Amino acid sequence: MRVSNRLDYAVRALLELTLRAGQGPVPTREIARAQSIPEAFAHQVLGALVKEGLIRTMRGPGGGHQLMKAPEATTLLDIVEAVDGRSMTSPDEPYDAVSDVWDELNAVQREYLASVTLASLARAAQERTVAAGYAI
């Protein structure tokens, strides 16, 4: 599976929103800075996440972005499908041994992505931050 910049930035933006859950709306600029996402790209990715119903946006002073669902309820597979579409499917080709390999690989990838939630990703990020000696 090739990870596009768009997908990487979407996961990073959602991770930042997860890390800041309960702190109110987070402005695009802060998400971009915290996750090293080019701000123009952050606007595009966040717009796509709003369109797909993963986040919501509040406009005006004090506005920003918030998760629509609990971090435990959003998986990496949800994000892949929202950002890249259902691109993890096999091409419509004749059935053969090679197709079986791609189908099995696809199934393993989907299973793994479905097992990783934003909450588990945030825990891993926090553990790495603490292990590196940085304050959270």
N, C-alpha and C positions, 0 to 999 in steps of 0.2 A: 504494500500500500504506500503510495506516495503521499506525503503530507504537504498540501499546498500552503503558501504563506497565509492565504485567507483563512484556512482551517486553523493553523497554528495561532494566528492572531485572535480568532474567535474563542478558542479554548483559553488563551491567556487573559482575554478580557473577562470572560465568565469566571475564571479563577479569581481575578481581582475583585469582582463583585461578590464572590463567595467569601473571600477573606474579609470583606467590609460589610458583610450582611449585618443588618440591624443598626447600621450607622447612617441610614438615610440614603438619598440618591447620590450617586457618584458621578461627577462631571466627566465628560469624555477626555478632557485634557489630563485629569488625574489618572484615569485608567491607562491612557497612552504613556504617560511618564513612568508610572509604576511598573509597567510591563514592557517597556522599550518598544512600543508599537508606534510607527509613524502616525502622527495625529490625523492626517488626511485619510489614511487607511483605516484608522480606528473609527472614524465617522462612518465609513462605508460598511465595515463589519458590524458595528453596533446597529446600523439601520437594518441590515439583513437579519440580525438576531431579533429585533423588534418585529419585523415582518413575519418571522417564523414563530413568534409567541414565546420565545425563551426569556426575553427581558421586556421591561416597559420603560418608557421615557417620560419624565416630568419636565416640562418646559418652564422657563422663567427663572427668577432669582431662587437659589437653593435647589434648582433642578438638577437632573442627571439621570442616571440609569439604575435600575434595580432588577433583581431576578424575579421572574414570575412564579417559579416553583421552588420548593425547598431544595437545597443542594443535594440532598440524599435522593431526590427524585429525578435528577437529570444526569444521564450517562454520557460518556464520550460518543457512544453510538448515536444518541439523540442529536448531538452537536454535529457529527459528521453528516448525518442525513439532512439536517437543517441547512448546513452551509454548502455542502457539496452535492446535495441531492442523494438519491439512492444509488450512488455510483459504485457501491460495493457489490454489484451483481454481475454475474457472468454474461458475456456477450451472447446474443442469440446465434449460436453456431451449432452445427451438427454434434450430436452426442458422441464422445470418444474418450479415450483414456486421458488425454491431456485436459479435456474439459473437467473430468473428475478431479484432477489435481487442483485446478483453479477453484472449483466448487468447494473442495475441502479446505483449502487455504482461506477462502472467503468466509466459510463457516467459523473457523478458528478465530479469525480477525474480529468478526461480528460478536462472537461470544466474549472475547477479551474486552472489546470496547464497551459492551453492555455491562461488564462487571466493574468498570471504573466509573465512579460517580464524581460530581464536582466536590462533594464532601470529602471523599477519600483523597482526591487530588489536593485539596486544601490542607488536609492533615499532613500529607507527605511534604508539601511546601513548607508548612510550619515546622515540621521536624527537621528539615534540611536547614532552615533558617536558624533554629536553635543550635543544631550541631555545628554550624559554621560560626557561632558566637555572635550573631546579630540579634538585636532587639526586634521583637515583633510589634 
